[in-house]
Amino acid sequence: MVEMHGWITLKETYRVADDEDMERVLDEIRKEIRRLVYPALQIKVCNGQDFIEFSLYTNHMSKAVRDLLAFFEKVGRAAEGSYGLLYIHNDEDDQGYNEFVVHRLARGRVAIFRDAYLSPLIPTVEDEDDLG
């Protein structure tokens, strides 16, 4: 199974600027959202701040997972001031089956890190399968 949880705070730029064109940026991101298979993705607003949050559970590394990973990067290109985290656990990954991987979006770029909080999944979150 693939488990994915993420959030993005949407900002046009990380530079100090008075002439931000956030509506243009949001329109570009909305166009990308309409291209996705994942139906629940939407831009939300809280206290004047635009953001996106999502979770996905799927049996295998599916098109929806790959599309969300690509979307995370596209948001960085469209709105370089945006930042967020995307946590993924893929139990079919030969080398990473026992850990979460963290994708960090900051300054328009996505970097990938090993998770230090929930990994290794066994024994941090689950017990070893000793039913064998």
DOVEX-768810 format. One record per atom (N, C-alpha, C, O): residue in three letters; x, y, z; atom name; residue number from 1. Coordinates in steps of 0.001 Angstrom, whole numbers. Layout:
<recs>
  lumke       c1       c2       c3  milum  nuse
    ALA        X        Y        Z     CA   NUM
...
</recs>
This chain:
<recs>
  lumke       c1       c2       c3  milum  nuse
    MET      832    -1178        0      N     1
    MET        0        0        0     CA     1
    MET      885     1253        0      C     1
    MET     1984     1259      554      O     1
    VAL      381     2292     -626      N     2
    VAL     1046     3587     -619     CA     2
    VAL      182     4537      207      C     2
    VAL    -1012     4695      -50      O     2
    GLU      798     5159     1191      N     3
    GLU      146     6136     2059     CA     3
    GLU      835     7474     1825      C     3
    GLU     2063     7560     1857      O     3
    MET       42     8520     1588      N     4
    MET      608     9826     1266     CA     4
    MET     -172    10913     2001      C     4
    MET    -1403    10932     1970      O     4
    HIS      551    11814     2660      N     5
    HIS      -57    12956     3347     CA     5
    HIS      773    14193     3028      C     5
    HIS     2001    14157     3091      O     5
    GLY       98    15285     2686      N     6
    GLY      863    16473     2355     CA     6
    GLY       99    17762     2538      C     6
    GLY    -1126    17776     2655      O     6
    TRP      848    18835     2558      N     7
    TRP      277    20179     2622     CA     7
    TRP     1237    21154     1938      C     7
    TRP     2451    20951     1908      O     7
    ILE      650    22209     1395      N     8
    ILE     1435    23268      750     CA     8
    ILE      816    24613     1129      C     8
    ILE     -385    24815      952      O     8
    THR     1619    25516     1642      N     9
    THR     1219    26905     1816     CA     9
    THR     1600    27622      530      C     9
    THR     2754    27572      105      O     9
    LEU      634    28288      -89      N    10
    LEU      849    28894    -1409     CA    10
    LEU     1264    30360    -1285      C    10
    LEU      557    31179     -700      O    10
    LYS     2423    30662    -1850      N    11
    LYS     2941    32037    -1879     CA    11
    LYS     3637    32230    -3218      C    11
    LYS     4346    31345    -3696      O    11
    GLU     3429    33383    -3811      N    12
    GLU     4018    33649    -5125     CA    12
    GLU     5547    33646    -5072      C    12
    GLU     6200    33056    -5931      O    12
    THR     6106    34301    -4071      N    13
    THR     7557    34424    -4020     CA    13
    THR     8042    34403    -2573      C    13
    THR     7284    34699    -1649      O    13
    TYR     9285    34060    -2391      N    14
    TYR     9881    34123    -1057     CA    14
    TYR    10582    35467     -850      C    14
    TYR    11054    35752      250      O    14
    ARG    10654    36278    -1877      N    15
    ARG    11268    37600    -1778     CA    15
    ARG    10266    38596    -1198      C    15
    ARG     9059    38376    -1295      O    15
    VAL    10734    39663     -610      N    16
    VAL     9859    40731     -141     CA    16
    VAL     9373    41477    -1382      C    16
    VAL    10174    42009    -2150      O    16
    ALA     8054    41510    -1569      N    17
    ALA     7507    42143    -2772     CA    17
    ALA     6152    42754    -2449      C    17
    ALA     5365    42192    -1687      O    17
    ASP     5896    43909    -3040      N    18
    ASP     4600    44563    -2861     CA    18
    ASP     3664    44284    -4030      C    18
    ASP     2459    44513    -3928      O    18
    ASP     4202    43796    -5124      N    19
    ASP     3407    43660    -6343     CA    19
    ASP     3123    42203    -6691      C    19
    ASP     3185    41818    -7858      O    19
    GLU     2814    41402    -5689      N    20
    GLU     2509    40003    -5947     CA    20
    GLU     1220    39893    -6754      C    20
    GLU      278    40658    -6550      O    20
    ASP     1194    38940    -7663      N    21
    ASP       18    38677    -8488     CA    21
    ASP     -498    37285    -8140      C    21
    ASP     -425    36363    -8953      O    21
    MET    -1019    37144    -6929      N    22
    MET    -1419    35848    -6431     CA    22
    MET    -2570    35244    -7230      C    22
    MET    -2637    34023    -7374      O    22
    GLU    -3465    36056    -7744      N    23
    GLU    -4580    35504    -8535     CA    23
    GLU    -4078    34781    -9780      C    23
    GLU    -4599    33725   -10138      O    23
    ARG    -3076    35341   -10437      N    24
    ARG    -2495    34673   -11607     CA    24
    ARG    -1898    33335   -11197      C    24
    ARG    -2080    32331   -11887      O    24
    VAL    -1189    33319   -10079      N    25
    VAL     -564    32098    -9579     CA    25
    VAL    -1632    31063    -9232      C    25
    VAL    -1507    29894    -9595      O    25
    LEU    -2672    31488    -8537      N    26
    LEU    -3744    30565    -8160     CA    26
    LEU    -4456    30001    -9381      C    26
    LEU    -4818    28824    -9393      O    26
    ASP    -4662    30822   -10409      N    27
    ASP    -5271    30324   -11651     CA    27
    ASP    -4408    29238   -12289      C    27
    ASP    -4929    28230   -12767      O    27
    GLU    -3108    29440   -12296      N    28
    GLU    -2189    28454   -12863     CA    28
    GLU    -2250    27140   -12070      C    28
    GLU    -2254    26058   -12658      O    28
    ILE    -2299    27239   -10757      N    29
    ILE    -2365    26039    -9917     CA    29
    ILE    -3714    25348   -10094      C    29
    ILE    -3775    24119   -10131      O    29
    ARG    -4792    26116   -10203      N    30
    ARG    -6121    25511   -10439     CA    30
    ARG    -6147    24736   -11752      C    30
    ARG    -6762    23673   -11827      O    30
    LYS    -5487    25252   -12787      N    31
    LYS    -5410    24527   -14062     CA    31
    LYS    -4714    23184   -13877      C    31
    LYS    -5140    22176   -14439      O    31
    GLU    -3645    23174   -13088      N    32
    GLU    -2940    21914   -12816     CA    32
    GLU    -3824    20954   -12028      C    32
    GLU    -3808    19750   -12282      O    32
    ILE    -4582    21464   -11092      N    33
    ILE    -5487    20625   -10299     CA    33
    ILE    -6522    19963   -11204      C    33
    ILE    -6833    18786   -11025      O    33
    ARG    -7059    20705   -12174      N    34
    ARG    -8068    20138   -13084     CA    34
    ARG    -7493    19016   -13951      C    34
    ARG    -8250    18169   -14424      O    34
    ARG    -6194    18988   -14171      N    35
    ARG    -5562    17945   -14978     CA    35
    ARG    -5378    16637   -14201      C    35
    ARG    -5149    15586   -14801      O    35
    LEU    -5476    16700   -12885      N    36
    LEU    -5204    15536   -12050     CA    36
    LEU    -6379    14572   -11991      C    36
    LEU    -7533    14966   -12160      O    36
    VAL    -6069    13304   -11749      N    37
    VAL    -7080    12279   -11531     CA    37
    VAL    -7653    12420   -10123      C    37
    VAL    -8819    12107    -9882      O    37
    TYR    -6826    12891    -9206      N    38
    TYR    -7184    12992    -7792     CA    38
    TYR    -8284    14041    -7618      C    38
    TYR    -8021    15227    -7814      O    38
    PRO    -9506    13643    -7256      N    39
    PRO   -10634    14577    -7270     CA    39
    PRO   -10759    15495    -6059      C    39
    PRO   -11433    16520    -6157      O    39
    ALA   -10154    15182    -4941      N    40
    ALA   -10383    15936    -3713     CA    40
    ALA    -9460    17139    -3542      C    40
    ALA    -9592    17868    -2559      O    40
    LEU    -8552    17362    -4445      N    41
    LEU    -7576    18438    -4298     CA    41
    LEU    -8233    19784    -4576      C    41
    LEU    -8889    19973    -5600      O    41
    GLN    -8046    20709    -3648      N    42
    GLN    -8584    22050    -3838     CA    42
    GLN    -7769    23058    -3044      C    42
    GLN    -7146    22732    -2033      O    42
    ILE    -7793    24288    -3531      N    43
    ILE    -7150    25382    -2814     CA    43
    ILE    -8127    25866    -1745      C    43
    ILE    -9293    26141    -2025      O    43
    LYS    -7630    25962     -534      N    44
    LYS    -8444    26443      585     CA    44
    LYS    -7831    27743     1097      C    44
    LYS    -6686    28069      786      O    44
    VAL    -8611    28479     1884      N    45
    VAL    -8135    29727     2465     CA    45
    VAL    -8481    29726     3951      C    45
    VAL    -9607    29416     4341      O    45
    CYS    -7501    30076     4766      N    46
    CYS    -7720    30224     6203     CA    46
    CYS    -6980    31482     6664      C    46
    CYS    -5769    31597     6474      O    46
    ASN    -7702    32414     7264      N    47
    ASN    -7115    33651     7763     CA    47
    ASN    -6337    34395     6672      C    47
    ASN    -5290    34989     6933      O    47
    GLY    -6868    34352     5445      N    48
    GLY    -6262    35068     4334     CA    48
    GLY    -5115    34348     3646      C    48
    GLY    -4525    34894     2715      O    48
    GLN    -4783    33133     4078      N    49
    GLN    -3661    32390     3494     CA    49
    GLN    -4184    31221     2651      C    49
    GLN    -4981    30413     3126      O    49
    ASP    -3728    31143     1400      N    50
    ASP    -4093    30042      512     CA    50
    ASP    -3225    28835      815      C    50
    ASP    -2030    28968     1077      O    50
    PHE    -3841    27636      778      N    51
    PHE    -3093    26414     1039     CA    51
    PHE    -3813    25219      419      C    51
    PHE    -4980    25297       33      O    51
    ILE    -3084    24127      338      N    52
    ILE    -3621    22853     -153     CA    52
    ILE    -3196    21786      844      C    52
    ILE    -2058    21785     1312      O    52
    GLU    -4108    20879     1169      N    53
    GLU    -3757    19736     1998     CA    53
    GLU    -4416    18501     1397      C    53
    GLU    -5496    18583      813      O    53
    PHE    -3753    17352     1547      N    54
    PHE    -4312    16135      958     CA    54
    PHE    -3745    14892     1615      C    54
    PHE    -2670    14899     2214      O    54
    SER    -4514    13827     1475      N    55
    SER    -4090    12497     1882     CA    55
    SER    -4571    11525      823      C    55
    SER    -5600    11747      184      O    55
    LEU    -3827    10455      642      N    56
    LEU    -4175     9456     -357     CA    56
    LEU    -3698     8097      122      C    56
    LEU    -2572     7952      596      O    56
    TYR    -4557     7114       -5      N    57
    TYR    -4200     5713      250     CA    57
    TYR    -4544     4941    -1013      C    57
    TYR    -5671     5016    -1503      O    57
    THR    -3592     4209    -1534      N    58
    THR    -3838     3418    -2734     CA    58
    THR    -3078     2098    -2614      C    58
    THR    -2070     2019    -1913      O    58
    ASN    -3557     1076    -3291      N    59
    ASN    -2954     -255    -3153     CA    59
    ASN    -1536     -338    -3696      C    59
    ASN     -716    -1091    -3173      O    59
    HIS    -1239      429    -4740      N    60
    HIS       69      352    -5385     CA    60
    HIS      512     1750    -5796      C    60
    HIS     -263     2702    -5706      O    60
    MET     1754     1873    -6245      N    61
    MET     2257     3134    -6780     CA    61
    MET     1471     3415    -8064      C    61
    MET     1812     2909    -9133      O    61
    SER      427     4218    -7946      N    62
    SER     -530     4430    -9033     CA    62
    SER     -265     5747    -9760      C    62
    SER      608     6530    -9384      O    62
    LYS    -1044     5958   -10805      N    63
    LYS     -973     7214   -11546     CA    63
    LYS    -1324     8389   -10630      C    63
    LYS     -720     9456   -10738      O    63
    ALA    -2286     8207    -9736      N    64
    ALA    -2672     9281    -8821     CA    64
    ALA    -1490     9693    -7940      C    64
    ALA    -1288    10884    -7705      O    64
    VAL     -709     8731    -7450      N    65
    VAL      465     9034    -6621     CA    65
    VAL     1508     9771    -7446      C    65
    VAL     2024    10803    -7017      O    65
    ARG     1824     9247    -8630      N    66
    ARG     2830     9897    -9483     CA    66
    ARG     2399    11309    -9879      C    66
    ARG     3221    12224    -9932      O    66
    ASP     1106    11479   -10156      N    67
    ASP      589    12804   -10521     CA    67
    ASP      699    13788    -9353      C    67
    ASP     1037    14953    -9561      O    67
    LEU      417    13331    -8128      N    68
    LEU      530    14214    -6969     CA    68
    LEU     1984    14605    -6715      C    68
    LEU     2262    15742    -6334      O    68
    LEU     2914    13668    -6923      N    69
    LEU     4337    13995    -6790     CA    69
    LEU     4740    15058    -7815      C    69
    LEU     5452    16007    -7486      O    69
    ALA     4288    14893    -9041      N    70
    ALA     4592    15873   -10088     CA    70
    ALA     3921    17215    -9790      C    70
    ALA     4504    18271   -10033      O    70
    PHE     2699    17170    -9265      N    71
    PHE     1986    18398    -8912     CA    71
    PHE     2746    19182    -7853      C    71
    PHE     2833    20408    -7925      O    71
    PHE     3294    18479    -6874      N    72
    PHE     4069    19118    -5810     CA    72
    PHE     5205    19946    -6412      C    72
    PHE     5454    21074    -5988      O    72
    GLU     5884    19379    -7397      N    73
    GLU     6974    20092    -8069     CA    73
    GLU     6457    21244    -8931      C    73
    GLU     7077    22306    -8988      O    73
    LYS     5326    21034    -9600      N    74
    LYS     4765    22088   -10456     CA    74
    LYS     4356    23309    -9638      C    74
    LYS     4518    24442   -10091      O    74
    VAL     3828    23083    -8438      N    75
    VAL     3471    24214    -7576     CA    75
    VAL     4727    25022    -7252      C    75
    VAL     4689    26252    -7237      O    75
    GLY     5833    24335    -6994      N    76
    GLY     7088    25024    -6716     CA    76
    GLY     7547    25892    -7868      C    76
    GLY     8087    26978    -7656      O    76
    ARG     7337    25422    -9083      N    77
    ARG     7721    26218   -10254     CA    77
    ARG     6768    27389   -10472      C    77
    ARG     7197    28473   -10866      O    77
    ALA     5473    27175   -10218      N    78
    ALA     4477    28229   -10448     CA    78
    ALA     4491    29291    -9363      C    78
    ALA     4213    30462    -9622      O    78
    ALA     4817    28874    -8141      N    79
    ALA     4775    29789    -6995     CA    79
    ALA     5970    29485    -6107      C    79
    ALA     5855    28741    -5133      O    79
    GLU     7110    30057    -6443      N    80
    GLU     8381    29683    -5804     CA    80
    GLU     8450    29998    -4312      C    80
    GLU     9333    29493    -3619      O    80
    GLY     7551    30810    -3817      N    81
    GLY     7512    31098    -2386     CA    81
    GLY     6722    30074    -1591      C    81
    GLY     6698    30121     -361      O    81
    SER     6080    29155    -2283      N    82
    SER     5286    28126    -1610     CA    82
    SER     6197    27170     -861      C    82
    SER     7349    26955    -1238      O    82
    TYR     5658    26605      201      N    83
    TYR     6433    25633      974     CA    83
    TYR     5493    24589     1556      C    83
    TYR     4311    24851     1778      O    83
    GLY     6035    23406     1797      N    84
    GLY     5218    22350     2371     CA    84
    GLY     5972    21051     2478      C    84
    GLY     7142    20950     2110      O    84
    LEU     5272    20055     2993      N    85
    LEU     5839    18727     3180     CA    85
    LEU     4895    17679     2616      C    85
    LEU     3675    17834     2640      O    85
    LEU     5485    16620     2113      N    86
    LEU     4729    15493     1578     CA    86
    LEU     5367    14227     2121      C    86
    LEU     6522    13928     1816      O    86
    TYR     4621    13486     2922      N    87
    TYR     5105    12235     3517     CA    87
    TYR     4547    11064     2728      C    87
    TYR     3352    11017     2439      O    87
    ILE     5415    10113     2378      N    88
    ILE     4989     8933     1613     CA    88
    ILE     5561     7674     2251      C    88
    ILE     6740     7607     2599      O    88
    HIS     4690     6678     2395      N    89
    HIS     5144     5337     2775     CA    89
    HIS     4669     4389     1684      C    89
    HIS     3480     4331     1372      O    89
    ASN     5605     3649     1109      N    90
    ASN     5304     2686       53     CA    90
    ASN     5835     1333      508      C    90
    ASN     7043     1100      475      O    90
    ASP     4955      451      927      N    91
    ASP     5408     -844     1446     CA    91
    ASP     5896    -1789      356      C    91
    ASP     6379    -2880      657      O    91
    GLU     5776    -1382     -911      N    92
    GLU     6296    -2193    -2014     CA    92
    GLU     7680    -1744    -2473      C    92
    GLU     8273    -2368    -3353      O    92
    ASP     8195     -675    -1888      N    93
    ASP     9529     -187    -2214     CA    93
    ASP    10552    -1143    -1600      C    93
    ASP    10607    -1292     -379      O    93
    ASP    11355    -1786    -2435      N    94
    ASP    12305    -2798    -1955     CA    94
    ASP    13235    -2278     -873      C    94
    ASP    13558    -3010       62      O    94
    GLN    13673    -1030     -981      N    95
    GLN    14614     -509        1     CA    95
    GLN    13959      396     1043      C    95
    GLN    14501      560     2135      O    95
    GLY    12828      975      736      N    96
    GLY    12201     1901     1661     CA    96
    GLY    10892     1409     2241      C    96
    GLY    10095     2208     2731      O    96
    TYR    10656      110     2193      N    97
    TYR     9372     -447     2630     CA    97
    TYR     9083     -192     4116      C    97
    TYR     7926     -234     4533      O    97
    ASN    10125       71     4917      N    98
    ASN     9955      222     6357     CA    98
    ASN    10136     1668     6813      C    98
    ASN    10405     1924     7986      O    98
    GLU     9988     2608     5886      N    99
    GLU    10177     4001     6284     CA    99
    GLU     9324     4946     5460      C    99
    GLU     8889     4627     4354      O    99
    PHE     9103     6096     6023      N   100
    PHE     8473     7192     5294     CA   100
    PHE     9576     7981     4590      C   100
    PHE    10710     8058     5063      O   100
    VAL     9217     8555     3465      N   101
    VAL    10093     9457     2737     CA   101
    VAL     9415    10831     2766      C   101
    VAL     8201    10930     2593      O   101
    VAL    10189    11871     2980      N   102
    VAL     9648    13221     3081     CA   102
    VAL    10118    14047     1888      C   102
    VAL    11314    14150     1619      O   102
    HIS     9168    14627     1187      N   103
    HIS     9463    15565      100     CA   103
    HIS     9214    16955      672      C   103
    HIS     8111    17261     1125      O   103
    ARG    10241    17789      647      N   104
    ARG    10127    19146     1175     CA   104
    ARG    10128    20137       14      C   104
    ARG    11040    20140     -813      O   104
    LEU     9105    20970      -38      N   105
    LEU     9020    22036    -1032     CA   105
    LEU     9403    23345     -366      C   105
    LEU     8774    23752      611      O   105
    ALA    10423    24003     -881      N   106
    ALA    10851    25305     -371     CA   106
    ALA    11635    26021    -1468      C   106
    ALA    12456    25413    -2155      O   106
    ARG    11375    27309    -1625      N   107
    ARG    12090    28135    -2610     CA   107
    ARG    12041    27558    -4027      C   107
    ARG    13008    27636    -4784      O   107
    GLY    10887    26978    -4361      N   108
    GLY    10679    26488    -5715     CA   108
    GLY    11266    25121    -6012      C   108
    GLY    11175    24643    -7143      O   108
    ARG    11872    24479    -5011      N   109
    ARG    12522    23191    -5251     CA   109
    ARG    12000    22129    -4287      C   109
    ARG    11614    22415    -3154      O   109
    VAL    12004    20899    -4782      N   110
    VAL    11633    19760    -3949     CA   110
    VAL    12896    18976    -3625      C   110
    VAL    13651    18600    -4522      O   110
    ALA    13117    18734    -2352      N   111
    ALA    14225    17894    -1885     CA   111
    ALA    13614    16710    -1142      C   111
    ALA    12550    16824     -533      O   111
    ILE    14304    15573    -1201      N   112
    ILE    13784    14344     -593     CA   112
    ILE    14678    13936      569      C   112
    ILE    15904    13921      461      O   112
    PHE    14030    13607     1684      N   113
    PHE    14727    13232     2906     CA   113
    PHE    14150    11945     3485      C   113
    PHE    12999    11595     3225      O   113
    ARG    14950    11258     4258      N   114
    ARG    14464    10125     5041     CA   114
    ARG    13772    10689     6274      C   114
    ARG    14252    11654     6870      O   114
    ASP    12670    10106     6652      N   115
    ASP    11919    10549     7819     CA   115
    ASP    12603    10105     9097      C   115
    ASP    13095     8980     9186      O   115
    ALA    12634    10982    10085      N   116
    ALA    13265    10667    11370     CA   116
    ALA    12253    10502    12495      C   116
    ALA    12641    10196    13622      O   116
    TYR    10976    10696    12222      N   117
    TYR     9982    10701    13290     CA   117
    TYR     9118     9440    13333      C   117
    TYR     8800     8956    14420      O   117
    LEU     8738     8910    12199      N   118
    LEU     7900     7708    12158     CA   118
    LEU     8639     6495    11612      C   118
    LEU     8070     5407    11526      O   118
    SER     9860     6669    11256      N   119
    SER    10649     5590    10673     CA   119
    SER    11756     5182    11629      C   119
    SER    12273     6025    12363      O   119
    PRO    12128     3921    11639      N   120
    PRO    11549     2839    10856     CA   120
    PRO    10125     2529    11324      C   120
    PRO     9826     2560    12518      O   120
    LEU     9269     2233    10368      N   121
    LEU     7871     1961    10657     CA   121
    LEU     7732      844    11692      C   121
    LEU     6943      943    12632      O   121
    ILE     8511     -217    11500      N   122
    ILE     8604    -1298    12489     CA   122
    ILE     9947    -1119    13168      C   122
    ILE    10967    -1263    12494      O   122
    PRO    10016     -824    14425      N   123
    PRO     9033     -949    15502     CA   123
    PRO     8417      365    15957      C   123
    PRO     7695      366    16954      O   123
    THR     8665     1503    15273      N   124
    THR     8156     2792    15753     CA   124
    THR     6637     2844    15757      C   124
    THR     6036     3301    16730      O   124
    VAL     6007     2380    14678      N   125
    VAL     4560     2479    14524     CA   125
    VAL     3874     1117    14682      C   125
    VAL     2807     1018    15286      O   125
    GLU     4496       81    14136      N   126
    GLU     3895    -1249    14139     CA   126
    GLU     4848    -2274    14744      C   126
    GLU     6056    -2055    14831      O   126
    ASP     4267    -3404    15159      N   127
    ASP     5063    -4535    15616     CA   127
    ASP     5483    -5372    14422      C   127
    ASP     4859    -5330    13361      O   127
    GLU     6531    -6116    14609      N   128
    GLU     6995    -7076    13595     CA   128
    GLU     5920    -8143    13401      C   128
    GLU     5253    -8549    14352      O   128
    ASP     5764    -8585    12166      N   129
    ASP     4819    -9668    11862     CA   129
    ASP     5445   -10986    12290      C   129
    ASP     6336   -11502    11616      O   129
    ASP     4986   -11523    13393      N   130
    ASP     5558   -12777    13887     CA   130
    ASP     4577   -13931    13755      C   130
    ASP     4665   -14927    14474      O   130
    LEU     3618   -13777    12803      N   131
    LEU     2642   -14822    12602     CA   131
    LEU     3159   -15982    11758      C   131
    LEU     2552   -17053    11724      O   131
    GLY     4301   -15760    11066      N   132
    GLY     4885   -16703    10126     CA   132
    GLY     5100   -18033    10650      C   132
    GLY     5590   -18907     9934      O   132
</recs>
